[in-house]
Amino acid sequence: MSAKIACSAVFITGREVEDALTNSAPRFWGSFRRERITKVEVDRANRAVHLTLDGSLRRSARLFGDQGCVILPRGRDSVAFTPVPVRTVLGPAASAPWPMGDRLPDTPLPAGLDRARLEAGLDLAFRAPEALTLAMVVVHRGRIVAERYAPGIGQDTQLESWSMGKSITAAMVGLLVRQGKLRLDDPAPVAEWQTPGDPRARITIRDLMQMSSGLRFSDATDPPETWGQAHPDHLYIYSGAIDAFGFSIGKQPEFPPQTVGRYRNVDPLVLGAIVKRTVSAAGDEYLSWPQRAFFDRIGIRRQVLEPDPYGNFLLTGYDYGTARNWARLGLLYLQDGVWQGERLLPEGWTRFVSTPAPAWSTPVYGALFRLNGDGEWSLPRDAYFMSGGGVSKTIVVPSHDLVIVRMGHLQGTRKHEADLNLALTEILAAIPRRGD
């Protein structure tokens, strides 16, 4: 997993390998120490990173074109899928106006915005270097009204995004629902669950979207003896170089559907498998489908979605996008799934993803989106957000016609959330409510 994180940092984001091993990988190490990685090799000719543990165990990750970096299964130098070029049909971003491009207007900001408080909010977000804040973008009424990046980072930098990718899975499912290929309350179309008497046949698309399927999937908070391998299931899908979709589909029930809501990677991975099978059954090429069916339509020219070695998107965490890309995704949801007059997501989809899932004991989760139902964040209660490690967030605030993107590295996580809350307070104070 550390080799993969380092590979992506070097060959996708453009970081130094030691930066990745210091500021991104350690979040998953537990009691592991950096000193145990006794050799670090960046193989630029083969676009790979090799790490040696304790002087003997060598593991590698390699860049496979537009599919990004993938962990190589032990003893192999390739993967079990054929890499596919992913090309946009859009022209240069610099020549097109925002949001389909990157050219911003040179007219004054709309009346009613407090520029000083916007800048004060960005100052607070960036004031602690150890918070590792990389980017902040604020979009009001469809226009970028504030934007800032850390040194060495810019609007085209593909940044680690982690679990914000779950919300991309939500959009993919929404696209297929809009096309009539999936329905929320139908049993999940997983052939392996259709044996007579299999209780998983009752699990619906809605259950999976709301992380309420009840499938047994261990987490770091569970006793290690229940994990089944060296890592809990929730992390093993990242580190094991396995068929993550098959692994997740094979899990057995722990609870009946819609009785327990909890944050586990199993549900979005099963949804990912359903998306793959649905797209492939329609004759579409899966690895390039998100670009053609979705990203091109909202001005995203490149979003790196990394798969496991079997060609399954690991959108629970292995995804890279620019801050402006995430702002576009937030804007799509702010506009109720409509983009420049064209409906992409089903009517009511944004209401669905932003409504508290009934099986959760607190109103903090919707459908592959986090909610502010407990008031943890200095935001209105109607705010909902794509949420990833390193306090990376794409926040949608309908009451203020607002999208806020904050991106950071993993090691800057929770101890600096207070600064982000102060920043959000300033930004909200600078933005009039919708209708004002």
C-alpha positions in Angstrom: 0.0 0.0 0.0 2.9 2.4 0.8 4.5 1.5 -2.6 1.2 2.4 -4.3 0.8 5.7 -2.4 4.4 6.6 -3.3 4.0 5.6 -6.9 0.9 7.8 -7.3 2.5 10.7 -5.5 5.5 10.6 -7.8 4.0 9.8 -11.2 0.5 11.4 -10.9 0.8 14.3 -8.5 4.5 15.1 -9.1 5.6 14.8 -5.4 8.9 13.5 -4.0 8.8 10.0 -2.8 9.9 10.9 0.7 7.1 13.5 0.9 4.6 10.7 0.2 6.2 8.3 2.8 6.1 11.1 5.4 2.8 12.9 4.8 0.5 10.2 3.2 1.5 6.6 3.8 2.0 6.6 7.6 -1.7 7.1 8.3 -2.1 3.3 7.7 1.0 2.1 9.5 -0.2 1.7 13.1 2.9 0.8 15.1 4.9 0.3 12.0 7.9 2.6 11.7 9.5 4.3 8.6 12.9 2.8 9.6 11.6 -0.7 8.6 11.5 0.4 4.9 15.2 -0.2 4.3 15.3 0.6 0.6 13.3 3.0 -1.6 13.7 2.8 -5.4 12.0 5.1 -7.8 12.3 3.4 -11.2 11.5 6.3 -13.6 12.2 4.2 -16.7 9.5 1.7 -15.8 7.4 4.2 -13.9 7.5 2.2 -10.7 8.3 2.4 -7.0 9.8 -0.5 -5.1 10.0 -0.6 -1.4 12.0 -3.1 0.6 10.9 -4.0 4.2 13.4 -5.2 6.8 16.0 -5.7 4.1 14.3 -8.6 2.4 10.6 -8.2 1.4 10.3 -6.2 -1.7 6.9 -4.9 -3.0 6.2 -2.7 -6.0 3.6 -0.5 -7.6 3.7 0.6 -11.2 2.0 3.2 -13.3 -0.3 1.7 -15.9 -1.0 4.7 -18.2 -4.4 6.4 -17.6 -5.3 3.8 -14.9 -2.7 5.2 -12.6 -0.6 3.2 -10.2 -1.5 -0.4 -9.2 0.1 -2.7 -6.7 1.8 -5.6 -8.4 0.8 -8.9 -6.9 3.7 -10.7 -5.3 5.9 -12.4 -7.8 4.4 -10.7 -10.8 5.5 -7.7 -12.9 2.1 -6.9 -14.5 -1.6 -6.9 -13.8 -4.6 -9.0 -14.9 -6.2 -6.4 -17.1 -5.2 -4.6 -20.3 -4.7 -0.8 -19.7 -6.9 1.4 -21.8 -6.2 5.0 -22.9 -8.7 7.5 -21.4 -9.1 10.5 -23.7 -11.2 13.6 -23.4 -13.2 15.0 -26.3 -13.0 18.5 -24.8 -10.6 21.1 -26.1 -8.0 22.9 -24.0 -9.3 24.1 -20.6 -7.6 27.4 -20.8 -9.6 28.4 -23.9 -13.1 27.6 -22.4 -14.9 29.6 -19.7 -15.5 28.1 -16.3 -17.1 25.6 -15.5 -16.6 23.8 -18.8 -13.0 25.2 -18.9 -10.7 27.1 -16.6 -11.0 30.6 -17.9 -12.4 32.9 -15.2 -14.2 36.1 -15.8 -12.4 39.4 -15.2 -15.5 41.2 -14.0 -15.9 42.2 -10.3 -17.2 39.7 -7.8 -21.0 39.8 -7.3 -22.4 42.4 -4.9 -22.9 41.2 -1.4 -19.8 39.1 -1.1 -17.3 40.1 1.6 -13.9 39.7 -0.1 -12.0 40.4 3.1 -13.8 37.6 5.0 -13.3 35.2 2.1 -9.6 35.9 2.2 -9.6 35.6 6.0 -11.2 32.2 5.6 -8.4 31.0 3.3 -5.8 32.4 5.6 -7.2 30.3 8.5 -7.3 27.2 6.3 -3.6 27.6 5.4 -2.2 29.2 8.6 -0.8 26.0 10.1 1.8 24.4 7.8 1.5 21.1 9.6 -2.2 20.9 8.6 -0.9 20.1 5.1 -3.7 22.1 3.4 -3.1 21.9 -0.3 -6.0 23.6 -2.0 -9.2 25.6 -1.2 -11.7 26.6 -3.9 -15.0 28.5 -3.1 -17.8 28.5 -5.7 -20.8 30.8 -5.2 -23.7 30.8 -7.7 -21.6 28.8 -10.1 -18.6 31.2 -10.1 -15.2 30.7 -8.4 -15.0 33.5 -5.9 -11.9 32.4 -3.9 -9.1 30.0 -4.6 -5.7 29.2 -3.1 -3.0 26.6 -3.3 0.0 25.5 -1.3 3.5 26.1 -2.8 4.1 23.6 -5.6 0.4 22.8 -6.1 -1.8 24.4 -8.7 -5.1 24.2 -10.4 -4.0 21.3 -12.6 -2.4 19.2 -9.8 -4.0 15.8 -9.4 -4.3 15.4 -5.7 -5.0 12.3 -3.5 -8.7 12.4 -2.8 -9.4 9.1 -0.9 -13.0 8.5 0.0 -14.4 11.4 -1.9 -14.3 8.9 -4.7 -17.3 7.1 -3.1 -19.4 10.0 -4.2 -18.2 9.4 -7.8 -19.6 5.9 -7.4 -22.9 7.6 -6.3 -22.9 9.6 -9.5 -22.2 6.6 -11.7 -25.1 4.7 -10.1 -27.2 7.8 -10.6 -26.3 7.9 -14.3 -27.4 4.3 -14.7 -30.6 4.9 -12.7 -31.3 7.9 -15.0 -30.8 5.6 -18.0 -33.2 3.0 -16.6 -30.5 0.3 -16.2 -30.7 0.3 -12.4 -33.5 1.0 -9.9 -32.9 2.0 -6.3 -35.4 -0.4 -4.7 -34.7 -3.4 -6.8 -32.6 -6.2 -5.4 -29.0 -5.7 -6.2 -28.2 -7.5 -9.5 -25.4 -9.7 -8.1 -25.7 -13.1 -9.6 -23.7 -14.7 -6.7 -26.5 -13.7 -4.3 -29.4 -15.2 -6.2 -29.1 -18.8 -4.9 -32.3 -19.9 -3.3 -32.2 -19.1 0.4 -29.3 -16.7 0.2 -30.4 -13.8 2.5 -28.2 -11.4 0.5 -30.9 -11.5 -2.3 -32.9 -9.0 -0.2 -30.2 -6.3 -0.4 -31.2 -3.5 -2.6 -29.3 -0.8 -4.4 -30.6 1.7 -1.8 -29.2 -0.4 1.0 -25.8 -0.4 -0.6 -25.9 3.4 -1.3 -26.8 4.1 2.4 -24.1 1.7 3.7 -26.8 -0.3 5.4 -26.5 -3.7 3.6 -25.4 -5.5 6.8 -22.6 -7.4 5.1 -19.8 -8.5 7.4 -16.7 -6.5 6.7 -14.2 -5.9 9.4 -12.8 -2.5 10.4 -9.8 -1.4 12.4 -12.2 -0.9 15.4 -13.0 -4.7 15.3 -10.9 -7.2 17.2 -7.9 -8.3 15.1 -8.9 -12.0 15.5 -12.0 -11.2 13.3 -10.0 -9.7 10.4 -9.1 -13.0 8.6 -5.7 -11.5 7.5 -3.1 -9.0 8.7 -5.4 -6.0 8.0 -9.1 -5.5 8.5 -11.2 -5.9 5.4 -11.8 -2.1 5.2 -8.0 -1.6 4.5 -7.1 -5.0 3.0 -8.9 -4.1 -0.2 -6.2 -1.4 -0.7 -3.2 -3.4 0.3 -3.9 -7.0 -0.7 -3.5 -6.7 -4.5 -6.7 -8.8 -4.7 -9.9 -8.8 -6.7 -11.6 -6.2 -4.5 -15.0 -6.6 -6.2 -15.0 -10.4 -5.9 -13.8 -10.2 -2.3 -16.6 -7.8 -1.3 -19.4 -9.7 -3.1 -18.3 -12.9 -1.3 -18.9 -11.4 2.1 -21.7 -12.9 4.2 -24.5 -11.1 6.1 -23.9 -9.9 9.7 -27.1 -7.9 10.1 -30.4 -7.8 8.1 -30.4 -4.9 5.5 -31.4 -1.5 6.8 -31.0 -2.4 10.5 -27.4 -1.1 11.1 -25.7 1.8 9.3 -21.9 1.9 9.5 -19.0 3.1 7.4 -17.5 0.1 5.6 -15.9 -0.1 2.1 -17.9 -3.2 1.2 -21.1 -1.4 0.1 -19.5 1.0 -2.4 -17.3 -1.8 -3.7 -20.3 -4.0 -4.4 -21.9 -1.0 -6.1 -18.7 -0.6 -8.1 -19.0 -4.2 -9.3 -22.6 -3.6 -10.3 -21.6 -0.6 -12.3 -18.9 -2.5 -14.0 -21.2 -5.4 -14.9 -24.0 -3.1 -16.1 -21.7 -1.0 -18.2 -19.9 -4.1 -19.7 -23.3 -5.8 -20.4 -24.3 -2.8 -22.5 -21.2 -3.2 -24.6 -19.3 -0.2 -23.2 -15.6 -0.2 -22.3 -15.6 0.0 -18.5 -12.2 1.7 -17.8 -12.9 4.6 -20.1 -16.7 4.8 -19.5 -16.6 7.4 -16.6 -14.7 9.9 -18.9 -17.1 9.4 -21.8 -20.4 9.1 -19.9 -19.7 11.6 -17.1 -16.6 13.6 -16.8 -16.5 15.1 -20.4 -20.1 16.3 -19.8 -19.1 18.5 -16.8 -15.8 19.9 -18.0 -13.4 17.3 -16.3 -10.6 16.5 -18.7 -8.7 14.1 -16.4 -9.6 12.3 -13.2 -7.4 9.4 -12.3 -9.4 6.4 -11.1 -7.1 3.7 -10.0 -8.1 0.0 -10.1 -7.0 -3.1 -8.3 -4.8 -5.6 -10.3 -7.9 -7.0 -11.8 -9.2 -3.8 -13.4 -11.8 -2.9 -10.7 -12.0 0.8 -9.8 -11.1 1.3 -6.1 -13.2 4.4 -5.7 -13.3 3.9 -2.0 -9.9 5.7 -1.9 -7.6 5.3 -4.9 -8.6 8.3 -6.9 -6.9 11.6 -7.9 -8.4 14.8 -9.1 -7.8 18.6 -9.1 -9.5 20.9 -6.7 -11.4 22.4 -9.6 -12.5 19.0 -10.7 -14.1 18.4 -7.3 -15.7 21.9 -7.4 -17.3 20.9 -10.7 -18.7 17.7 -9.1 -20.0 19.7 -6.2 -21.6 22.1 -8.6 -23.4 19.3 -10.4 -25.0 18.3 -7.1 -25.7 21.9 -6.1 -27.7 22.1 -9.4 -29.8 19.0 -8.6 -27.9 16.9 -11.1 -28.4 19.3 -14.0 -25.5 20.7 -16.0 -26.0 23.6 -18.4 -29.6 22.7 -18.9 -29.1 18.9 -19.3 -30.2 16.6 -16.6 -27.5 14.0 -15.9 -28.7 12.6 -12.6 -32.2 11.5 -11.8 -34.6 14.1 -10.5 -34.5 13.9 -6.7 -31.1 12.2 -6.7 -29.4 15.0 -4.8 -32.2 14.9 -2.2 -31.7 11.2 -1.9 -27.9 11.4 -1.3 -28.3 14.3 1.2 -31.1 12.7 3.3 -30.1 10.9 6.5 -30.0 7.1 6.0 -32.6 5.7 8.4 -30.4 2.8 9.7 -27.7 5.1 11.0 -28.0 6.0 14.7 -27.0 9.6 14.0 -27.9 11.8 11.0 -24.4 11.9 9.6 -24.6 9.8 6.5 -26.8 9.9 3.4 -26.1 7.9 0.3 -22.3 7.8 -0.2 -22.2 11.4 1.1 -21.5 12.7 4.6 -24.0 15.0 6.2 -23.7 17.8 8.8 -26.7 16.5 10.7 -24.9 16.6 14.1 -23.5 20.0 13.6 -19.9 18.9 13.7 -18.9 21.4 11.1 -19.4 25.2 11.1 -21.9 24.9 8.3 -25.7 25.0 7.9 -27.5 21.7 8.6 -28.4 21.4 5.0 -24.7 21.0 4.0 -23.6 17.6 2.7 -20.2 16.6 1.4 -17.9 14.2 -0.4 -15.4 13.3 2.3 -12.0 11.9 2.1 -8.9 11.3 4.2 -6.7 14.3 5.1 -9.9 16.3 5.7 -10.4 16.5 2.0 -14.0 17.6 1.3 -16.2 18.9 -1.4 -19.0 20.7 0.6 -22.3 21.5 -1.0 -24.4 24.2 0.9 -27.7 24.6 -0.9 -28.9 27.4 1.4 -26.0 29.6 0.3 -25.7 28.4 -3.3 -22.2 27.4 -2.4 -19.5 24.8 -3.0 -16.3 24.6 -0.9 -13.4 22.3 -1.7 -10.6 21.7 0.8 -7.9 19.2 0.0 -4.9 18.0 2.1 -2.5 15.2 2.8 -3.4 12.4 5.2 -1.0 13.3 8.0 -2.5 16.7 8.5 -5.8 15.2 9.5 -7.9 15.7 12.6 -5.8 17.9 14.9 -6.3 20.8 12.5 -10.0 20.4 11.9 -10.6 23.4 14.3 -8.8 25.6 11.9 -11.0 24.4 9.0 -14.1 25.1 11.1 -12.9 28.6 11.7 -12.2 29.0 8.0 -15.7 27.8 7.2 -17.2 30.2 9.6 -15.5 33.1 7.8 -16.5 31.9 4.4 -20.1 31.4 5.3 -20.2 34.9 6.8 -18.9 36.3 3.5 -21.5 34.6 1.4 -25.2 35.8 1.3 -27.9 33.2 1.7 -29.8 32.0 -1.4 -32.4 34.6 -2.2 -30.7 37.5 -0.4 
